[in-house]
Amino acid sequence: MSKLAPQDKFLDLSDYGRTPGKLLANRLKNTRFTPIHVTLLFGLCGLIAIYFILKNQYYLAGIFIVLKSIIDAADGELARIKNTPSYTGRYLDSVFDIVLNFLFLTAIWYVSTTPFWITLLAFFCIQLQGTLYNYYYVILRNRSVGGDKTSKIFEDKTPKALAGETQKSVDILHLIYTIVYGGFDKIIHALDSDAYKRKTFPNWFMTFVSLYGLGFQLLLIALMLSLNYIEHISSFFIGYSVFIFILIGIRKWFFKA
C-alpha cells in the first residue's frame, strides 16, 4: 500500500531515503527480519552518530545520521511489502525519533559552547517543525483515496491492536507517544485548527512543508556537522522556525477549509 494516492503524491524533500529504503526492504522481505528489527537498527545508527559527535568525528557522525534516515524509511516499506502494518512499530519509530533528536542536540551541546537553554529551545523548535509537517501530511494521507491510514490526525484514542501485535504493547507505546508528542500536537492544532477539514493540499505546498520533515532536518544537521558548523546548529533551527508561521499563514489564506 502506498502512503498516498497517485494524484496526491508530491516531491518530498525529507524523503530522500525512500528509494534506498525500498531497496533494503526488498532485500529483507524473504528473511526473518521484521520492521521492528529495522527500527532497532536505525536506532543503533543514531547512537553511533552520537558517539562520533562526542569524539569530534563530525563527518562520520553526518554519514550515520543520513544512514539513520535511510534505514528509518526501510521499516515502513518492509511493513508494506510484508503486509504487516503495526501500531507498535509506528509508535516505536516515532518514540525513537524524538529520543534521538534530543540526544543529537545534547551531544552537540556537550562538545560545543552552545548554552543548554539554547539547546532545549532548539529541540522544542525542531519538534514543532516536524509536527507541522506530520500534521499536514497525515491529513493528506487520511483524506487520500487508498492512502495509508495507520497514522491518525488526532492520536487521542488508543487504537485496537492489529494482527501480529498485542493490545498491551499498543497501549504502552501509545501512552508514551502521547506523553512525548501530545504537547506539540496541541500547539500546532491550536495554530491551525481548521486544516484537518480540507480534503487535500496542493503538491507544491506540501513540497515546501517537507522542508520541516525529519529527514530534511537531519540532512541539514549532517551537512552542518560535516562543514564543522557545530556551533551554529541549535541557533539555526531556532531561526528556521519562522517558516512555521509563514506556512500556516499560506494555508489559512490560500487554502481555506
Secondary structure, 3 states (H helix, E strand, C coil): CCCCCHHHCCCCCCCCCHHHHHHHHHHHCCCCCCHHHHHHHHHHHHHHHHHHHHCCCHHHHHHHHHHHHHHHHHHHHHHHHCCCCCHHHHHHHHHHHHHHHHHHHHHHHHHCCCCHHHHHHHHHHHHHHHHHHHHHHHHHHHHCCCCCCCCCCCCCCCCCCCCCCCHHHHHHHHHHHHHHHHHHHHHHHHHCCCHHHCCCCCHHHHHHHHHHCHHHHHHHHHHHHHCCCHHHHHHHHHHHCHHHHHHHHHHHHHCCC
